[in-house]
Amino acid sequence: MEGFKDVVATSASICTILQFFTGILVCQKYVRNGTTGDSSPFPFVSGFLSSCIWLRYGFLLQDPSLIVVNTIGASLQLAYVVTFYFYTITKSVVVKQMLAVTAGVVVLLCYTQYDTDMDRTKTHVGFIASLVTILFFAAPLTMLANVLDKKSVDSLPLPLIMATFVCCLQWLIYGYILGDPFIQIPNVLGTIISGFELTLFLIYPS
């Protein structure tokens, strides 16, 4: 089982890193069009927050896979937020969201630094990481009303959603091997949510 765990961890890590890189395709569309259009910065902002919290959880567990993946993830998501900022007309929205996220990360780091009960700290950080991850998976749904109104999925990031679906399945298996509910639960929901988002591309083909 230990060998299988390493294989799943490696596969899930590579897939997740590739998932993070799909943001480049989305940003290329912004650069090509010269605008972000009706898109929301929330997927990138929530992705940055999620990566930061999972990175802290990885350090608490001393899990190399979580540390490497989320170090890369946090860096890329921040770059995507900056790109979004340059091409959106609602720059104040991006600034407000990033200020709120940064403040949350700082508070979390301070808490984990000074809480002397390590098991309690792991539980709290794992719980928060799970909740934020669910928000990250559901972020494209913020455009659901626009999709249904226009009967078009052009505002949804298809590469990101597809990669999310595949990655969730792998991290779900990894969470099952570790017996970690904080990894299992968000990835069960992530699979369901991303699967639903993919069906919208069948209902409203671009």
FENPE-V107399 format. One record per run of one state. SS is the DSSP state (H for helix, E for strand, L for the rest). FROM is the first residue (numbers start at 1). TO is the last residue. If there is no record, write none. Layout:
# FENPE-V107399
SS_FROM_TO ; SS_FROM_TO
This chain:
# FENPE-V107399
L_1_1 ; H_2_33 ; L_34_41 ; H_42_61 ; L_62_63 ; H_64_87 ; L_88_90 ; H_91_114 ; L_115_117 ; H_118_150 ; L_151_157 ; H_158_178 ; L_179_180 ; H_181_203 ; L_204_206
